[in-house]
Amino acid sequence: MSKLSTKNIPISGGGTPKTLQPSNCVAKINDVTLDEFTFKPGSYHLVLHLEGVDRGPEFEGFYINKDKPELGRHKGQVGKVKASEWAYADGTTKSGIVISRDTEIMKYLNSICKELDTTWLLDQDGKHDTIESLVKKFSKDKPFKDVSMNFCIAGKEYLNKDGYTNYDLFLPKYSKGEVPFEICDKPKSKLMKYNDVDHIKKKKIENVTSFGADTTSTASDFEL
């Protein structure tokens, strides 16, 4: 029997994750899409497809298109980040304020355009019959292309199929004097400072009181 060698032992470890994590980070927007929130018909999440900074030649990111590997891989971590923790939908708040899904989505697109210093949204006035058409055009024209921005990314914990904790990523709400994203090198930054207490939604540990009870919440991504 050969003796054990304690030299040249391979270094183990997961390395840099391929996906963005809750944090303050620099990223660019690759795309913006609407994702249906299935538990409330007609509601949408506005989703920013972000890519972080170039991690260098040793980083092996996800394929840009898994069906077309010839396009190569992302050079940075990527993540689908919701513009809000909650889905956008028509409705009325408990205090009686009427909420318009389309108006709220356009307000967020407007905040992106203002930060990019582009008149793109104003130029679309009267050109679209639906919010789906407007967002699809935004995705196609990409006024955000290759612009690096600072983000504060929050996350909601969930267990993946392998039993590990992952995060459903979203941008925090605007607050007094603070913003969830801004262009880089802004003379006076208003970017939110990430912290676990404010920006991580812990997975709820539910006590099962009876077998067969349905303990799954289906409305956690919607609120008026």
C-alpha positions as CSV (number, residue, x, y, z in Angstrom):
1,M,0.0,0.0,0.0
2,S,1.3,3.4,-1.0
3,K,1.9,6.0,1.7
4,L,-0.3,9.1,1.9
5,S,1.3,12.2,0.5
6,T,0.6,15.5,2.2
7,K,2.2,17.6,-0.6
8,N,0.4,19.4,-3.4
9,I,-3.1,18.9,-1.9
10,P,-5.7,20.6,-4.1
11,I,-7.3,23.6,-2.5
12,S,-11.1,23.1,-2.1
13,G,-13.8,25.7,-1.9
14,G,-16.7,27.0,-3.9
15,G,-14.9,30.1,-5.3
16,T,-16.7,33.2,-6.4
17,P,-20.5,32.5,-6.9
18,K,-21.8,33.0,-10.5
19,T,-24.8,35.0,-9.3
20,L,-25.0,38.4,-7.6
21,Q,-25.6,38.4,-3.9
22,P,-27.4,40.9,-1.6
23,S,-24.8,43.8,-1.3
24,N,-23.7,47.1,-2.5
25,C,-22.2,46.5,-5.9
26,V,-21.3,47.9,-9.3
27,A,-23.3,46.4,-12.2
28,K,-24.7,47.2,-15.6
29,I,-28.2,46.5,-16.9
30,N,-28.2,43.9,-19.7
31,D,-32.0,43.8,-20.1
32,V,-35.3,44.8,-18.5
33,T,-38.3,42.5,-18.7
34,L,-41.8,41.9,-17.2
35,D,-42.3,38.7,-15.3
36,E,-45.8,37.6,-14.5
37,F,-46.7,37.0,-10.9
38,T,-48.8,33.9,-11.2
39,F,-50.6,34.2,-7.9
40,K,-52.4,37.4,-9.0
41,P,-53.5,37.4,-12.6
42,G,-52.5,40.6,-14.5
43,S,-49.7,41.6,-12.1
44,Y,-46.0,41.9,-13.0
45,H,-42.6,42.1,-11.6
46,L,-40.3,44.6,-13.4
47,V,-37.0,42.7,-13.6
48,L,-33.5,44.2,-14.2
49,H,-31.1,41.7,-15.6
50,L,-27.8,42.8,-14.0
51,E,-24.2,41.8,-14.6
52,G,-21.4,42.7,-12.2
53,V,-17.9,43.8,-12.8
54,D,-15.4,41.7,-14.9
55,R,-14.0,39.1,-12.5
56,G,-11.0,38.3,-14.7
57,P,-9.9,35.3,-16.7
58,E,-10.1,32.8,-13.8
59,F,-13.9,33.5,-13.3
60,E,-16.2,31.2,-15.3
61,G,-19.5,32.9,-15.5
62,F,-22.8,31.6,-16.8
63,Y,-23.2,31.2,-20.6
64,I,-24.6,34.4,-22.2
65,N,-27.0,32.0,-24.0
66,K,-27.0,28.4,-22.9
67,D,-28.3,27.3,-26.2
68,K,-25.5,29.2,-28.0
69,P,-22.3,28.5,-26.1
70,E,-20.3,30.0,-29.0
71,L,-21.4,33.5,-27.6
72,G,-19.2,32.9,-24.6
73,R,-19.8,33.5,-20.9
74,H,-20.6,36.5,-18.8
75,K,-17.5,38.1,-17.4
76,G,-19.2,39.0,-14.2
77,Q,-21.7,37.7,-11.7
78,V,-25.3,38.0,-13.0
79,G,-28.7,38.2,-11.4
80,K,-32.3,38.9,-12.1
81,V,-33.2,41.7,-9.7
82,K,-36.8,42.8,-9.2
83,A,-37.4,46.5,-9.2
84,S,-39.5,46.0,-6.1
85,E,-40.1,43.2,-3.6
86,W,-43.8,43.4,-4.5
87,A,-45.4,42.8,-7.8
88,Y,-47.1,45.7,-9.6
89,A,-50.9,45.4,-10.0
90,D,-54.1,47.4,-10.2
91,G,-55.8,47.8,-6.9
92,T,-56.7,50.0,-4.0
93,T,-54.7,50.4,-0.8
94,K,-56.3,49.9,2.6
95,S,-56.4,53.7,2.9
96,G,-58.4,53.9,-0.3
97,I,-55.7,55.1,-2.7
98,V,-56.2,53.7,-6.2
99,I,-53.0,52.1,-7.6
100,S,-52.4,51.7,-11.4
101,R,-50.1,48.9,-12.4
102,D,-49.0,50.6,-15.6
103,T,-48.4,54.0,-14.0
104,E,-46.2,52.4,-11.2
105,I,-44.1,50.5,-13.8
106,M,-43.7,53.7,-15.9
107,K,-42.6,55.6,-12.8
108,Y,-39.8,53.2,-12.2
109,L,-38.8,53.3,-15.9
110,N,-38.7,57.1,-15.5
111,S,-36.4,56.8,-12.5
112,I,-34.0,54.7,-14.5
113,C,-34.1,57.1,-17.5
114,K,-33.6,60.1,-15.3
115,E,-30.5,58.5,-13.8
116,L,-29.2,57.7,-17.2
117,D,-30.0,61.3,-18.4
118,T,-31.9,60.0,-21.4
119,T,-35.2,61.3,-22.9
120,W,-36.1,57.8,-24.0
121,L,-39.3,57.5,-22.0
122,L,-40.5,61.0,-23.1
123,D,-39.9,60.1,-26.7
124,Q,-42.3,57.1,-26.4
125,D,-45.3,59.3,-25.6
126,G,-48.4,58.1,-27.4
127,K,-46.5,55.3,-29.2
128,H,-47.7,52.2,-27.2
129,D,-51.1,50.7,-26.4
130,T,-49.9,48.5,-23.6
131,I,-47.2,48.4,-20.9
132,E,-46.0,45.2,-22.4
133,S,-45.2,47.0,-25.6
134,L,-43.4,49.8,-23.8
135,V,-41.2,47.6,-21.8
136,K,-40.4,45.4,-24.8
137,K,-39.3,48.5,-26.7
138,F,-37.2,49.6,-23.7
139,S,-35.5,46.2,-23.8
140,K,-34.9,46.4,-27.5
141,D,-33.5,50.0,-27.6
142,K,-31.4,49.5,-24.4
143,P,-30.7,53.1,-23.4
144,F,-29.0,51.5,-20.4
145,K,-26.4,49.5,-22.4
146,D,-22.9,49.3,-21.0
147,V,-23.6,52.0,-18.3
148,S,-22.0,51.0,-15.0
149,M,-24.1,51.9,-12.0
150,N,-24.0,51.4,-8.2
151,F,-26.7,49.3,-6.7
152,C,-28.0,48.3,-3.3
153,I,-29.4,44.8,-3.8
154,A,-31.6,43.2,-1.2
155,G,-32.8,39.6,-1.0
156,K,-35.4,37.3,0.3
157,E,-34.1,33.9,1.5
158,Y,-35.4,30.6,0.1
159,L,-34.1,27.0,0.0
160,N,-33.1,25.7,-3.4
161,K,-33.7,22.2,-4.6
162,D,-30.4,21.0,-3.0
163,G,-31.4,22.5,0.4
164,Y,-29.1,25.5,0.3
165,T,-30.1,29.1,1.0
166,N,-30.4,31.3,-2.0
167,Y,-31.8,34.7,-2.5
168,D,-34.7,36.1,-4.5
169,L,-33.1,39.5,-5.4
170,F,-34.9,42.9,-5.4
171,L,-34.1,46.6,-5.0
172,P,-35.1,48.3,-1.8
173,K,-37.8,51.0,-1.7
174,Y,-36.7,54.6,-2.1
175,S,-36.4,56.3,1.2
176,K,-35.8,59.9,2.4
177,G,-32.5,61.0,0.9
178,E,-31.5,57.5,-0.3
179,V,-31.8,55.7,-3.6
180,P,-31.4,52.0,-4.5
181,F,-29.2,52.8,-7.6
182,E,-27.3,55.6,-9.2
183,I,-24.7,56.2,-11.8
184,C,-21.1,55.6,-10.8
185,D,-18.8,58.5,-9.7
186,K,-21.7,60.7,-8.7
187,P,-20.3,63.8,-6.9
188,K,-22.7,63.4,-4.0
189,S,-23.9,59.9,-3.5
190,K,-27.3,59.1,-2.2
191,L,-26.9,55.3,-2.5
192,M,-28.3,53.2,0.3
193,K,-25.7,51.4,2.4
194,Y,-26.4,47.7,2.4
195,N,-26.8,45.9,5.7
196,D,-28.2,42.5,6.6
197,V,-30.8,43.7,9.1
198,D,-32.6,46.0,6.6
199,H,-32.0,44.2,3.3
200,I,-32.3,40.5,4.0
201,K,-35.8,39.0,4.4
202,K,-35.3,35.8,6.4
203,K,-37.1,32.7,5.5
204,K,-39.9,32.2,7.9
205,I,-39.8,29.0,10.0
206,E,-43.3,27.8,10.3
207,N,-44.6,25.5,13.0
208,V,-46.7,22.7,11.6
209,T,-49.7,22.3,13.9
210,S,-51.4,19.5,12.0
211,F,-50.5,17.1,9.2
212,G,-51.9,17.9,5.8
213,A,-52.2,21.6,6.6
214,D,-51.2,24.0,3.8
215,T,-48.5,26.2,5.2
216,T,-47.4,27.7,1.9
217,S,-48.0,31.4,1.4
218,T,-48.9,32.4,-2.2
219,A,-49.1,36.1,-1.7
220,S,-45.6,36.9,-0.4
221,D,-44.7,38.8,-3.5
222,F,-47.7,41.1,-3.7
223,E,-48.9,43.9,-1.5
224,L,-51.0,47.0,-1.9
